[in-house]
Amino acid sequence: MSEVPTYHLVCRDCPTELVVETAARAEQRATDHESITGHRLDFKRID
Ligand SMILES: [Zn+2]
């Protein structure tokens, strides 16, 4: 029932999973994780 889109981030290279509420935040978190670890994350919108 939330009006805010939710994004699920999953790291390809470690067990990290995150759920965030905006695309901007999803990109921010993915970029942070990649810059720290060199890992790659996939994220997809959850309705
Ligand atoms: Zn990772």
mmCIF file of the protein (N, C-alpha, C, O) and its ligand, coordinates in Angstrom:
data_MODEL
# 
_entry.id   MODEL 
# 
loop_
_entity.id 
_entity.type 
_entity.pdbx_number_of_molecules 
1 polymer     1 
2 non-polymer 1 
# 
_entity_poly.entity_id                      1 
_entity_poly.type                           'polypeptide(L)' 
_entity_poly.nstd_linkage                   no 
_entity_poly.nstd_monomer                   no 
_entity_poly.pdbx_seq_one_letter_code       MSEVPTYHLVCRDCPTELVVETAARAEQRATDHESITGHRLDFKRID 
_entity_poly.pdbx_seq_one_letter_code_can   MSEVPTYHLVCRDCPTELVVETAARAEQRATDHESITGHRLDFKRID 
_entity_poly.pdbx_strand_id                 A 
# 
loop_
_entity_poly_seq.entity_id 
_entity_poly_seq.num 
_entity_poly_seq.mon_id 
_entity_poly_seq.hetero 
1 1  MET n 
1 2  SER n 
1 3  GLU n 
1 4  VAL n 
1 5  PRO n 
1 6  THR n 
1 7  TYR n 
1 8  HIS n 
1 9  LEU n 
1 10 VAL n 
1 11 CYS n 
1 12 ARG n 
1 13 ASP n 
1 14 CYS n 
1 15 PRO n 
1 16 THR n 
1 17 GLU n 
1 18 LEU n 
1 19 VAL n 
1 20 VAL n 
1 21 GLU n 
1 22 THR n 
1 23 ALA n 
1 24 ALA n 
1 25 ARG n 
1 26 ALA n 
1 27 GLU n 
1 28 GLN n 
1 29 ARG n 
1 30 ALA n 
1 31 THR n 
1 32 ASP n 
1 33 HIS n 
1 34 GLU n 
1 35 SER n 
1 36 ILE n 
1 37 THR n 
1 38 GLY n 
1 39 HIS n 
1 40 ARG n 
1 41 LEU n 
1 42 ASP n 
1 43 PHE n 
1 44 LYS n 
1 45 ARG n 
1 46 ILE n 
1 47 ASP n 
# 
loop_
_struct_asym.id 
_struct_asym.entity_id 
A 1 
B 2 
# 
loop_
_chem_comp.id 
_chem_comp.type 
_chem_comp.mon_nstd_flag 
ALA 'L-peptide linking' y 
ARG 'L-peptide linking' y 
ASP 'L-peptide linking' y 
CYS 'L-peptide linking' y 
GLN 'L-peptide linking' y 
GLU 'L-peptide linking' y 
GLY 'peptide linking'   y 
HIS 'L-peptide linking' y 
ILE 'L-peptide linking' y 
LEU 'L-peptide linking' y 
LYS 'L-peptide linking' y 
MET 'L-peptide linking' y 
PHE 'L-peptide linking' y 
PRO 'L-peptide linking' y 
SER 'L-peptide linking' y 
THR 'L-peptide linking' y 
TYR 'L-peptide linking' y 
VAL 'L-peptide linking' y 
ZN  non-polymer         . 
# 
_pdbx_entity_nonpoly.entity_id   2 
_pdbx_entity_nonpoly.name        ? 
_pdbx_entity_nonpoly.comp_id     ZN 
# 
_pdbx_nonpoly_scheme.asym_id         B 
_pdbx_nonpoly_scheme.entity_id       2 
_pdbx_nonpoly_scheme.mon_id          ZN 
_pdbx_nonpoly_scheme.ndb_seq_num     1 
_pdbx_nonpoly_scheme.pdb_seq_num     101 
_pdbx_nonpoly_scheme.auth_seq_num    101 
_pdbx_nonpoly_scheme.pdb_mon_id      ZN 
_pdbx_nonpoly_scheme.auth_mon_id     ZN 
_pdbx_nonpoly_scheme.pdb_strand_id   A 
_pdbx_nonpoly_scheme.pdb_ins_code    . 
# 
loop_
_atom_site.group_PDB 
_atom_site.id 
_atom_site.type_symbol 
_atom_site.label_atom_id 
_atom_site.label_alt_id 
_atom_site.label_comp_id 
_atom_site.label_asym_id 
_atom_site.label_entity_id 
_atom_site.label_seq_id 
_atom_site.pdbx_PDB_ins_code 
_atom_site.Cartn_x 
_atom_site.Cartn_y 
_atom_site.Cartn_z 
_atom_site.occupancy 
_atom_site.B_iso_or_equiv 
_atom_site.pdbx_formal_charge 
_atom_site.auth_seq_id 
_atom_site.auth_comp_id 
_atom_site.auth_asym_id 
_atom_site.auth_atom_id 
_atom_site.pdbx_PDB_model_num 
ATOM   1   N  N  . MET A 1 1  ? 0.821  -1.218  0.000   1.00 0.00 ? 1   MET A N  1 
ATOM   2   C  CA . MET A 1 1  ? 0.000  0.000   0.000   1.00 0.00 ? 1   MET A CA 1 
ATOM   3   C  C  . MET A 1 1  ? 0.849  1.259   0.000   1.00 0.00 ? 1   MET A C  1 
ATOM   4   O  O  . MET A 1 1  ? 0.322  2.370   -0.066  1.00 0.00 ? 1   MET A O  1 
ATOM   5   N  N  . SER A 1 2  ? 2.144  1.090   0.072   1.00 0.00 ? 2   SER A N  1 
ATOM   6   C  CA . SER A 1 2  ? 3.023  2.258   0.085   1.00 0.00 ? 2   SER A CA 1 
ATOM   7   C  C  . SER A 1 2  ? 3.011  2.967   -1.258  1.00 0.00 ? 2   SER A C  1 
ATOM   8   O  O  . SER A 1 2  ? 2.982  2.321   -2.306  1.00 0.00 ? 2   SER A O  1 
ATOM   9   N  N  . GLU A 1 3  ? 3.033  4.267   -1.230  1.00 0.00 ? 3   GLU A N  1 
ATOM   10  C  CA . GLU A 1 3  ? 3.116  5.044   -2.466  1.00 0.00 ? 3   GLU A CA 1 
ATOM   11  C  C  . GLU A 1 3  ? 4.557  5.215   -2.928  1.00 0.00 ? 3   GLU A C  1 
ATOM   12  O  O  . GLU A 1 3  ? 4.820  5.616   -4.063  1.00 0.00 ? 3   GLU A O  1 
ATOM   13  N  N  . VAL A 1 4  ? 5.474  4.907   -2.036  1.00 0.00 ? 4   VAL A N  1 
ATOM   14  C  CA . VAL A 1 4  ? 6.890  5.078   -2.362  1.00 0.00 ? 4   VAL A CA 1 
ATOM   15  C  C  . VAL A 1 4  ? 7.420  3.798   -2.991  1.00 0.00 ? 4   VAL A C  1 
ATOM   16  O  O  . VAL A 1 4  ? 7.297  2.723   -2.402  1.00 0.00 ? 4   VAL A O  1 
ATOM   17  N  N  . PRO A 1 5  ? 8.002  3.898   -4.168  1.00 0.00 ? 5   PRO A N  1 
ATOM   18  C  CA . PRO A 1 5  ? 8.576  2.710   -4.771  1.00 0.00 ? 5   PRO A CA 1 
ATOM   19  C  C  . PRO A 1 5  ? 9.697  2.159   -3.899  1.00 0.00 ? 5   PRO A C  1 
ATOM   20  O  O  . PRO A 1 5  ? 10.448 2.913   -3.279  1.00 0.00 ? 5   PRO A O  1 
ATOM   21  N  N  . THR A 1 6  ? 9.797  0.848   -3.862  1.00 0.00 ? 6   THR A N  1 
ATOM   22  C  CA . THR A 1 6  ? 10.825 0.196   -3.056  1.00 0.00 ? 6   THR A CA 1 
ATOM   23  C  C  . THR A 1 6  ? 11.733 -0.600  -3.981  1.00 0.00 ? 6   THR A C  1 
ATOM   24  O  O  . THR A 1 6  ? 11.281 -1.243  -4.928  1.00 0.00 ? 6   THR A O  1 
ATOM   25  N  N  . TYR A 1 7  ? 12.995 -0.541  -3.686  1.00 0.00 ? 7   TYR A N  1 
ATOM   26  C  CA . TYR A 1 7  ? 13.984 -1.240  -4.501  1.00 0.00 ? 7   TYR A CA 1 
ATOM   27  C  C  . TYR A 1 7  ? 14.736 -2.249  -3.660  1.00 0.00 ? 7   TYR A C  1 
ATOM   28  O  O  . TYR A 1 7  ? 15.090 -1.990  -2.510  1.00 0.00 ? 7   TYR A O  1 
ATOM   29  N  N  . HIS A 1 8  ? 14.967 -3.383  -4.246  1.00 0.00 ? 8   HIS A N  1 
ATOM   30  C  CA . HIS A 1 8  ? 15.692 -4.473  -3.598  1.00 0.00 ? 8   HIS A CA 1 
ATOM   31  C  C  . HIS A 1 8  ? 17.046 -4.599  -4.272  1.00 0.00 ? 8   HIS A C  1 
ATOM   32  O  O  . HIS A 1 8  ? 17.144 -4.877  -5.467  1.00 0.00 ? 8   HIS A O  1 
ATOM   33  N  N  . LEU A 1 9  ? 18.090 -4.387  -3.476  1.00 0.00 ? 9   LEU A N  1 
ATOM   34  C  CA . LEU A 1 9  ? 19.447 -4.525  -3.995  1.00 0.00 ? 9   LEU A CA 1 
ATOM   35  C  C  . LEU A 1 9  ? 20.026 -5.855  -3.549  1.00 0.00 ? 9   LEU A C  1 
ATOM   36  O  O  . LEU A 1 9  ? 19.899 -6.240  -2.387  1.00 0.00 ? 9   LEU A O  1 
ATOM   37  N  N  . VAL A 1 10 ? 20.655 -6.547  -4.469  1.00 0.00 ? 10  VAL A N  1 
ATOM   38  C  CA . VAL A 1 10 ? 21.319 -7.805  -4.147  1.00 0.00 ? 10  VAL A CA 1 
ATOM   39  C  C  . VAL A 1 10 ? 22.717 -7.766  -4.745  1.00 0.00 ? 10  VAL A C  1 
ATOM   40  O  O  . VAL A 1 10 ? 22.899 -7.515  -5.936  1.00 0.00 ? 10  VAL A O  1 
ATOM   41  N  N  . CYS A 1 11 ? 23.697 -8.020  -3.891  1.00 0.00 ? 11  CYS A N  1 
ATOM   42  C  CA . CYS A 1 11 ? 25.068 -8.063  -4.369  1.00 0.00 ? 11  CYS A CA 1 
ATOM   43  C  C  . CYS A 1 11 ? 25.334 -9.394  -5.063  1.00 0.00 ? 11  CYS A C  1 
ATOM   44  O  O  . CYS A 1 11 ? 24.913 -10.454 -4.602  1.00 0.00 ? 11  CYS A O  1 
ATOM   45  N  N  . ARG A 1 12 ? 26.042 -9.307  -6.181  1.00 0.00 ? 12  ARG A N  1 
ATOM   46  C  CA . ARG A 1 12 ? 26.388 -10.529 -6.905  1.00 0.00 ? 12  ARG A CA 1 
ATOM   47  C  C  . ARG A 1 12 ? 27.544 -11.263 -6.262  1.00 0.00 ? 12  ARG A C  1 
ATOM   48  O  O  . ARG A 1 12 ? 27.748 -12.451 -6.511  1.00 0.00 ? 12  ARG A O  1 
ATOM   49  N  N  . ASP A 1 13 ? 28.301 -10.563 -5.439  1.00 0.00 ? 13  ASP A N  1 
ATOM   50  C  CA . ASP A 1 13 ? 29.592 -11.083 -4.993  1.00 0.00 ? 13  ASP A CA 1 
ATOM   51  C  C  . ASP A 1 13 ? 29.681 -11.341 -3.498  1.00 0.00 ? 13  ASP A C  1 
ATOM   52  O  O  . ASP A 1 13 ? 30.694 -11.857 -3.027  1.00 0.00 ? 13  ASP A O  1 
ATOM   53  N  N  . CYS A 1 14 ? 28.646 -10.996 -2.739  1.00 0.00 ? 14  CYS A N  1 
ATOM   54  C  CA . CYS A 1 14 ? 28.597 -11.298 -1.313  1.00 0.00 ? 14  CYS A CA 1 
ATOM   55  C  C  . CYS A 1 14 ? 27.133 -11.353 -0.880  1.00 0.00 ? 14  CYS A C  1 
ATOM   56  O  O  . CYS A 1 14 ? 26.246 -11.039 -1.674  1.00 0.00 ? 14  CYS A O  1 
ATOM   57  N  N  . PRO A 1 15 ? 26.868 -11.748 0.367   1.00 0.00 ? 15  PRO A N  1 
ATOM   58  C  CA . PRO A 1 15 ? 25.474 -11.958 0.778   1.00 0.00 ? 15  PRO A CA 1 
ATOM   59  C  C  . PRO A 1 15 ? 24.679 -10.677 1.029   1.00 0.00 ? 15  PRO A C  1 
ATOM   60  O  O  . PRO A 1 15 ? 23.531 -10.749 1.467   1.00 0.00 ? 15  PRO A O  1 
ATOM   61  N  N  . THR A 1 16 ? 25.253 -9.527  0.767   1.00 0.00 ? 16  THR A N  1 
ATOM   62  C  CA . THR A 1 16 ? 24.579 -8.272  1.050   1.00 0.00 ? 16  THR A CA 1 
ATOM   63  C  C  . THR A 1 16 ? 23.258 -8.143  0.299   1.00 0.00 ? 16  THR A C  1 
ATOM   64  O  O  . THR A 1 16 ? 23.196 -8.323  -0.918  1.00 0.00 ? 16  THR A O  1 
ATOM   65  N  N  . GLU A 1 17 ? 22.202 -7.826  1.050   1.00 0.00 ? 17  GLU A N  1 
ATOM   66  C  CA . GLU A 1 17 ? 20.922 -7.469  0.457   1.00 0.00 ? 17  GLU A CA 1 
ATOM   67  C  C  . GLU A 1 17 ? 20.409 -6.236  1.162   1.00 0.00 ? 17  GLU A C  1 
ATOM   68  O  O  . GLU A 1 17 ? 20.528 -6.123  2.382   1.00 0.00 ? 17  GLU A O  1 
ATOM   69  N  N  . LEU A 1 18 ? 19.841 -5.314  0.415   1.00 0.00 ? 18  LEU A N  1 
ATOM   70  C  CA . LEU A 1 18 ? 19.315 -4.086  0.980   1.00 0.00 ? 18  LEU A CA 1 
ATOM   71  C  C  . LEU A 1 18 ? 17.965 -3.791  0.362   1.00 0.00 ? 18  LEU A C  1 
ATOM   72  O  O  . LEU A 1 18 ? 17.726 -4.085  -0.809  1.00 0.00 ? 18  LEU A O  1 
ATOM   73  N  N  . VAL A 1 19 ? 17.080 -3.204  1.160   1.00 0.00 ? 19  VAL A N  1 
ATOM   74  C  CA . VAL A 1 19 ? 15.816 -2.700  0.633   1.00 0.00 ? 19  VAL A CA 1 
ATOM   75  C  C  . VAL A 1 19 ? 15.771 -1.209  0.911   1.00 0.00 ? 19  VAL A C  1 
ATOM   76  O  O  . VAL A 1 19 ? 15.901 -0.781  2.058   1.00 0.00 ? 19  VAL A O  1 
ATOM   77  N  N  . VAL A 1 20 ? 15.589 -0.428  -0.124  1.00 0.00 ? 20  VAL A N  1 
ATOM   78  C  CA . VAL A 1 20 ? 15.570 1.026   -0.002  1.00 0.00 ? 20  VAL A CA 1 
ATOM   79  C  C  . VAL A 1 20 ? 14.349 1.580   -0.712  1.00 0.00 ? 20  VAL A C  1 
ATOM   80  O  O  . VAL A 1 20 ? 13.730 0.895   -1.527  1.00 0.00 ? 20  VAL A O  1 
ATOM   81  N  N  . GLU A 1 21 ? 14.004 2.827   -0.399  1.00 0.00 ? 21  GLU A N  1 
ATOM   82  C  CA . GLU A 1 21 ? 12.693 3.337   -0.814  1.00 0.00 ? 21  GLU A CA 1 
ATOM   83  C  C  . GLU A 1 21 ? 12.701 4.194   -2.068  1.00 0.00 ? 21  GLU A C  1 
ATOM   84  O  O  . GLU A 1 21 ? 11.636 4.499   -2.606  1.00 0.00 ? 21  GLU A O  1 
ATOM   85  N  N  . THR A 1 22 ? 13.849 4.582   -2.539  1.00 0.00 ? 22  THR A N  1 
ATOM   86  C  CA . THR A 1 22 ? 13.866 5.396   -3.749  1.00 0.00 ? 22  THR A CA 1 
ATOM   87  C  C  . THR A 1 22 ? 14.981 4.933   -4.682  1.00 0.00 ? 22  THR A C  1 
ATOM   88  O  O  . THR A 1 22 ? 15.965 4.334   -4.248  1.00 0.00 ? 22  THR A O  1 
ATOM   89  N  N  . ALA A 1 23 ? 14.810 5.217   -5.958  1.00 0.00 ? 23  ALA A N  1 
ATOM   90  C  CA . ALA A 1 23 ? 15.829 4.847   -6.933  1.00 0.00 ? 23  ALA A CA 1 
ATOM   91  C  C  . ALA A 1 23 ? 17.139 5.563   -6.634  1.00 0.00 ? 23  ALA A C  1 
ATOM   92  O  O  . ALA A 1 23 ? 18.219 4.985   -6.758  1.00 0.00 ? 23  ALA A O  1 
ATOM   93  N  N  . ALA A 1 24 ? 17.031 6.838   -6.237  1.00 0.00 ? 24  ALA A N  1 
ATOM   94  C  CA . ALA A 1 24 ? 18.237 7.600   -5.920  1.00 0.00 ? 24  ALA A CA 1 
ATOM   95  C  C  . ALA A 1 24 ? 19.002 6.948   -4.775  1.00 0.00 ? 24  ALA A C  1 
ATOM   96  O  O  . ALA A 1 24 ? 20.227 6.835   -4.810  1.00 0.00 ? 24  ALA A O  1 
ATOM   97  N  N  . ARG A 1 25 ? 18.262 6.526   -3.769  1.00 0.00 ? 25  ARG A N  1 
ATOM   98  C  CA . ARG A 1 25 ? 18.911 5.882   -2.626  1.00 0.00 ? 25  ARG A CA 1 
ATOM   99  C  C  . ARG A 1 25 ? 19.488 4.525   -3.017  1.00 0.00 ? 25  ARG A C  1 
ATOM   100 O  O  . ARG A 1 25 ? 20.570 4.153   -2.563  1.00 0.00 ? 25  ARG A O  1 
ATOM   101 N  N  . ALA A 1 26 ? 18.772 3.794   -3.852  1.00 0.00 ? 26  ALA A N  1 
ATOM   102 C  CA . ALA A 1 26 ? 19.280 2.510   -4.324  1.00 0.00 ? 26  ALA A CA 1 
ATOM   103 C  C  . ALA A 1 26 ? 20.606 2.688   -5.061  1.00 0.00 ? 26  ALA A C  1 
ATOM   104 O  O  . ALA A 1 26 ? 21.561 1.943   -4.839  1.00 0.00 ? 26  ALA A O  1 
ATOM   105 N  N  . GLU A 1 27 ? 20.646 3.684   -5.938  1.00 0.00 ? 27  GLU A N  1 
ATOM   106 C  CA . GLU A 1 27 ? 21.877 3.934   -6.681  1.00 0.00 ? 27  GLU A CA 1 
ATOM   107 C  C  . GLU A 1 27 ? 23.006 4.361   -5.755  1.00 0.00 ? 27  GLU A C  1 
ATOM   108 O  O  . GLU A 1 27 ? 24.157 3.959   -5.924  1.00 0.00 ? 27  GLU A O  1 
ATOM   109 N  N  . GLN A 1 28 ? 22.649 5.190   -4.766  1.00 0.00 ? 28  GLN A N  1 
ATOM   110 C  CA . GLN A 1 28 ? 23.636 5.648   -3.793  1.00 0.00 ? 28  GLN A CA 1 
ATOM   111 C  C  . GLN A 1 28 ? 24.247 4.471   -3.040  1.00 0.00 ? 28  GLN A C  1 
ATOM   112 O  O  . GLN A 1 28 ? 25.465 4.368   -2.899  1.00 0.00 ? 28  GLN A O  1 
ATOM   113 N  N  . ARG A 1 29 ? 23.378 3.590   -2.562  1.00 0.00 ? 29  ARG A N  1 
ATOM   114 C  CA . ARG A 1 29 ? 23.862 2.455   -1.777  1.00 0.00 ? 29  ARG A CA 1 
ATOM   115 C  C  . ARG A 1 29 ? 24.671 1.497   -2.645  1.00 0.00 ? 29  ARG A C  1 
ATOM   116 O  O  . ARG A 1 29 ? 25.682 0.956   -2.198  1.00 0.00 ? 29  ARG A O  1 
ATOM   117 N  N  . ALA A 1 30 ? 24.233 1.288   -3.877  1.00 0.00 ? 30  ALA A N  1 
ATOM   118 C  CA . ALA A 1 30 ? 24.971 0.418   -4.780  1.00 0.00 ? 30  ALA A CA 1 
ATOM   119 C  C  . ALA A 1 30 ? 26.349 0.993   -5.070  1.00 0.00 ? 30  ALA A C  1 
ATOM   120 O  O  . ALA A 1 30 ? 27.349 0.275   -5.070  1.00 0.00 ? 30  ALA A O  1 
ATOM   121 N  N  . THR A 1 31 ? 26.390 2.296   -5.316  1.00 0.00 ? 31  THR A N  1 
ATOM   122 C  CA . THR A 1 31 ? 27.661 2.958   -5.597  1.00 0.00 ? 31  THR A CA 1 
ATOM   123 C  C  . THR A 1 31 ? 28.592 2.888   -4.394  1.00 0.00 ? 31  THR A C  1 
ATOM   124 O  O  . THR A 1 31 ? 29.787 2.630   -4.538  1.00 0.00 ? 31  THR A O  1 
ATOM   125 N  N  . ASP A 1 32 ? 28.038 3.119   -3.208  1.00 0.00 ? 32  ASP A N  1 
ATOM   126 C  CA . ASP A 1 32 ? 28.842 3.029   -1.990  1.00 0.00 ? 32  ASP A CA 1 
ATOM   127 C  C  . ASP A 1 32 ? 29.449 1.636   -1.842  1.00 0.00 ? 32  ASP A C  1 
ATOM   128 O  O  . ASP A 1 32 ? 30.646 1.491   -1.595  1.00 0.00 ? 32  ASP A O  1 
ATOM   129 N  N  . HIS A 1 33 ? 28.611 0.620   -1.995  1.00 0.00 ? 33  HIS A N  1 
ATOM   130 C  CA . HIS A 1 33 ? 29.083 -0.755  -1.817  1.00 0.00 ? 33  HIS A CA 1 
ATOM   131 C  C  . HIS A 1 33 ? 30.139 -1.090  -2.857  1.00 0.00 ? 33  HIS A C  1 
ATOM   132 O  O  . HIS A 1 33 ? 31.148 -1.724  -2.549  1.00 0.00 ? 33  HIS A O  1 
ATOM   133 N  N  . GLU A 1 34 ? 29.904 -0.666  -4.074  1.00 0.00 ? 34  GLU A N  1 
ATOM   134 C  CA . GLU A 1 34 ? 30.868 -0.954  -5.138  1.00 0.00 ? 34  GLU A CA 1 
ATOM   135 C  C  . GLU A 1 34 ? 32.187 -0.254  -4.895  1.00 0.00 ? 34  GLU A C  1 
ATOM   136 O  O  . GLU A 1 34 ? 33.254 -0.814  -5.147  1.00 0.00 ? 34  GLU A O  1 
ATOM   137 N  N  . SER A 1 35 ? 32.111 0.982   -4.402  1.00 0.00 ? 35  SER A N  1 
ATOM   138 C  CA . SER A 1 35 ? 33.350 1.735   -4.202  1.00 0.00 ? 35  SER A CA 1 
ATOM   139 C  C  . SER A 1 35 ? 34.160 1.154   -3.050  1.00 0.00 ? 35  SER A C  1 
ATOM   140 O  O  . SER A 1 35 ? 35.390 1.198   -3.062  1.00 0.00 ? 35  SER A O  1 
ATOM   141 N  N  . ILE A 1 36 ? 33.466 0.610   -2.057  1.00 0.00 ? 36  ILE A N  1 
ATOM   142 C  CA . ILE A 1 36 ? 34.144 0.029   -0.894  1.00 0.00 ? 36  ILE A CA 1 
ATOM   143 C  C  . ILE A 1 36 ? 34.707 -1.351  -1.211  1.00 0.00 ? 36  ILE A C  1 
ATOM   144 O  O  . ILE A 1 36 ? 35.835 -1.677  -0.840  1.00 0.00 ? 36  ILE A O  1 
ATOM   145 N  N  . THR A 1 37 ? 33.896 -2.161  -1.909  1.00 0.00 ? 37  THR A N  1 
ATOM   146 C  CA . THR A 1 37 ? 34.224 -3.578  -2.051  1.00 0.00 ? 37  THR A CA 1 
ATOM   147 C  C  . THR A 1 37 ? 34.636 -3.969  -3.463  1.00 0.00 ? 37  THR A C  1 
ATOM   148 O  O  . THR A 1 37 ? 35.273 -5.005  -3.654  1.00 0.00 ? 37  THR A O  1 
ATOM   149 N  N  . GLY A 1 38 ? 34.285 -3.164  -4.446  1.00 0.00 ? 38  GLY A N  1 
ATOM   150 C  CA . GLY A 1 38 ? 34.495 -3.568  -5.832  1.00 0.00 ? 38  GLY A CA 1 
ATOM   151 C  C  . GLY A 1 38 ? 33.464 -4.562  -6.330  1.00 0.00 ? 38  GLY A C  1 
ATOM   152 O  O  . GLY A 1 38 ? 33.586 -5.092  -7.434  1.00 0.00 ? 38  GLY A O  1 
ATOM   153 N  N  . HIS A 1 39 ? 32.440 -4.817  -5.511  1.00 0.00 ? 39  HIS A N  1 
ATOM   154 C  CA . HIS A 1 39 ? 31.375 -5.740  -5.910  1.00 0.00 ? 39  HIS A CA 1 
ATOM   155 C  C  . HIS A 1 39 ? 30.390 -5.058  -6.857  1.00 0.00 ? 39  HIS A C  1 
ATOM   156 O  O  . HIS A 1 39 ? 30.375 -3.835  -6.999  1.00 0.00 ? 39  HIS A O  1 
ATOM   157 N  N  . ARG A 1 40 ? 29.584 -5.873  -7.487  1.00 0.00 ? 40  ARG A N  1 
ATOM   158 C  CA . ARG A 1 40 ? 28.529 -5.362  -8.363  1.00 0.00 ? 40  ARG A CA 1 
ATOM   159 C  C  . ARG A 1 40 ? 27.175 -5.733  -7.781  1.00 0.00 ? 40  ARG A C  1 
ATOM   160 O  O  . ARG A 1 40 ? 26.961 -6.862  -7.341  1.00 0.00 ? 40  ARG A O  1 
ATOM   161 N  N  . LEU A 1 41 ? 26.268 -4.770  -7.783  1.00 0.00 ? 41  LEU A N  1 
ATOM   162 C  CA . LEU A 1 41 ? 24.929 -5.034  -7.265  1.00 0.00 ? 41  LEU A CA 1 
ATOM   163 C  C  . LEU A 1 41 ? 23.889 -4.909  -8.362  1.00 0.00 ? 41  LEU A C  1 
ATOM   164 O  O  . LEU A 1 41 ? 23.986 -4.071  -9.260  1.00 0.00 ? 41  LEU A O  1 
ATOM   165 N  N  . ASP A 1 42 ? 22.895 -5.770  -8.256  1.00 0.00 ? 42  ASP A N  1 
ATOM   166 C  CA . ASP A 1 42 ? 21.704 -5.640  -9.082  1.00 0.00 ? 42  ASP A CA 1 
ATOM   167 C  C  . ASP A 1 42 ? 20.610 -5.032  -8.216  1.00 0.00 ? 42  ASP A C  1 
ATOM   168 O  O  . ASP A 1 42 ? 20.494 -5.375  -7.039  1.00 0.00 ? 42  ASP A O  1 
ATOM   169 N  N  . PHE A 1 43 ? 19.813 -4.143  -8.774  1.00 0.00 ? 43  PHE A N  1 
ATOM   170 C  CA . PHE A 1 43 ? 18.638 -3.733  -8.034  1.00 0.00 ? 43  PHE A CA 1 
ATOM   171 C  C  . PHE A 1 43 ? 17.419 -3.687  -8.918  1.00 0.00 ? 43  PHE A C  1 
ATOM   172 O  O  . PHE A 1 43 ? 17.488 -3.354  -10.101 1.00 0.00 ? 43  PHE A O  1 
ATOM   173 N  N  . LYS A 1 44 ? 16.299 -4.030  -8.313  1.00 0.00 ? 44  LYS A N  1 
ATOM   174 C  CA . LYS A 1 44 ? 15.044 -4.079  -9.059  1.00 0.00 ? 44  LYS A CA 1 
ATOM   175 C  C  . LYS A 1 44 ? 13.937 -3.492  -8.208  1.00 0.00 ? 44  LYS A C  1 
ATOM   176 O  O  . LYS A 1 44 ? 13.983 -3.538  -6.978  1.00 0.00 ? 44  LYS A O  1 
ATOM   177 N  N  . ARG A 1 45 ? 12.973 -2.958  -8.860  1.00 0.00 ? 45  ARG A N  1 
ATOM   178 C  CA . ARG A 1 45 ? 11.842 -2.360  -8.175  1.00 0.00 ? 45  ARG A CA 1 
ATOM   179 C  C  . ARG A 1 45 ? 10.896 -3.431  -7.663  1.00 0.00 ? 45  ARG A C  1 
ATOM   180 O  O  . ARG A 1 45 ? 10.615 -4.418  -8.343  1.00 0.00 ? 45  ARG A O  1 
ATOM   181 N  N  . ILE A 1 46 ? 10.414 -3.215  -6.455  1.00 0.00 ? 46  ILE A N  1 
ATOM   182 C  CA . ILE A 1 46 ? 9.415  -4.090  -5.850  1.00 0.00 ? 46  ILE A CA 1 
ATOM   183 C  C  . ILE A 1 46 ? 8.119  -3.300  -5.752  1.00 0.00 ? 46  ILE A C  1 
ATOM   184 O  O  . ILE A 1 46 ? 8.127  -2.168  -5.268  1.00 0.00 ? 46  ILE A O  1 
ATOM   185 N  N  . ASP A 1 47 ? 7.021  -3.863  -6.194  1.00 0.00 ? 47  ASP A N  1 
ATOM   186 C  CA . ASP A 1 47 ? 5.747  -3.155  -6.102  1.00 0.00 ? 47  ASP A CA 1 
ATOM   187 C  C  . ASP A 1 47 ? 5.048  -3.471  -4.792  1.00 0.00 ? 47  ASP A C  1 
ATOM   188 O  O  . ASP A 1 47 ? 3.957  -2.963  -4.537  1.00 0.00 ? 47  ASP A O  1 
HETATM 189 ZN ZN . ZN  B 2 .  ? 29.035 -7.200  -1.970  1.00 0.00 2 101 ZN  A ZN 1 
# 
